[in-house]
Amino acid sequence: IEINADNKGNYVVKVDGVDISPNPVISGKPATFTISASTGQAITGGKAVIEVYFFGFHIHQETHDLCEETSCPITVGNFVLSYNQVLPGFTPPGSYKLKMTLSGARIKQLTCISFDFKINFGASESSVSDSLSAHQVYI
């Protein structure tokens, strides 16, 4: 997955990669979104806001404690965020975008990432996966 980063954001957390399993995501089955990142300063806590878009329309949002997605405190260096979700069997197939914004206790925004992914119906497990693109978004 190619990550495009605009250094103007000067975020504490830098995203190194995104892995989605399975890819494409299968409706009605568990999916794991694993984000490899690094930080230049320790993070004691915060929150992760996850938004999902379907063909550009905002369809879902949820907020998690950052320490539920990774071990806290997060020390300087590399770390991994892992987000698991079981999508309902009636989730329509198509192109989706997941946007995750991380904020800390003392830092308003640690980073903001988004990436595209596909969802197929459960019977389509043998389909060929489309390429993913991930990039850091600066708001």
N, C-alpha and C positions, 0 to 999 in steps of 0.2 A: 504494500500500500504506500503510495507516495503521499508525503505530508508536505504541504506548502506552509511555511511559517513566515509571518510578517513580524520582524523584530521590533516594530514600533510599539507593540503591546507591552513589552518589558515585563511580562508576567513572571511570577516566582516559579510556577510550574511550567516546564517545557514538555510537550508530548512527543515521544519518539516513535510510537507505532500503535496501530489498532489491529486486533485480531477478532474475528467473528466466527463462532462455531455453533452450529453448522453454517456454511455459507453456500447458497442462500439460506436464510432463516426459513424454517418450516412451521406454518401455522399449526397450533395445537401441540407443539413440541418445545422442550426447553432450548433456550438460546443463551449463549454466554458472549458478552462483549468485554474483551480484555484490553486495557489501555496501559501501555508502557510509558512511563514518564520519569522525569527527574526534577529535583528541586535544589535550589541553592541555599535554602534556609529551612530550619525545622518547622513543622506544622503540627500544632497540638490538637487541632480539631477544625470543624467547619461543616459545610453542607455541600451536597451535590444535587443540582437541579437538572432533571432529565426531561427534555421535551422531544416529542416525536411529531414529525410532519409527514403527511401522505400526499404526494403530488403537490407539495408546496403549502398545503393546508395544515394548520396546527390542530392535532387531534388528541394529544395526550400530554399531561405533565405530572411529574411526581418529584418529591423532594426526599432525599435520604441524608442521614447523618454520614459525613465523610468517613468516620471511623467504622461504619458498617460495610463500606466498600473496600477498605484497606486497613492495615494495622496502624494504630496510632500509639504514640506520636510518630509522625513520618519524619525520619531523620534525613539529613542532607545526603543527596545521592539519588540513586535509582529506586523506583518503587512501582508497584502494579496496582491498578484499580480494576476490580472485576465486578461486572454488573450482570446478574442473571435474571431472565424473564421467561415466563411461559406465555406465549401469545395465544389467545382463544382460537379454537378451531375455525371460527367464522371470520377471522381476520382476513380481509381481502388481499389477494396477491398484488404485487406491484412494487413501485419504487418508493422508498422511505428515506427520511433523513433523521438521524438522532443528533441532538445538540445537548452537550453536557457542560454546565457552568459550575466551576468549583469556587467556593468562597471560604475564607478562613475566619477565625474568631476576631483577629485584629486586622486582617487584610480583606478589603472589600471583594476583590476578584483575583483568585489565584491563576485561573486560566479559563478559556472557553474554547471548546472543540466541537466540531461537527463532522459527520461522515455519512455517506450514502450507503444504503444496503437494500437488498431485495428480500421480499417474502414470497414464498411459493406455498400453494396448498399442500397439505400433508401427503397426498398421493404423488407429489411431484419430486420426491427425494432424489431421483436420478438426474434431474435437470442440471445443465451446465451453469456454473455460477458466473455472474457478471463481475466485471472488475469493480473494485471499490476505490473511491477516492476519499481521502481524509485531509483535512486542513484545519489549521487554527483559525478561528474567527476572532476578529478584534472589533469590539463594539465601543 
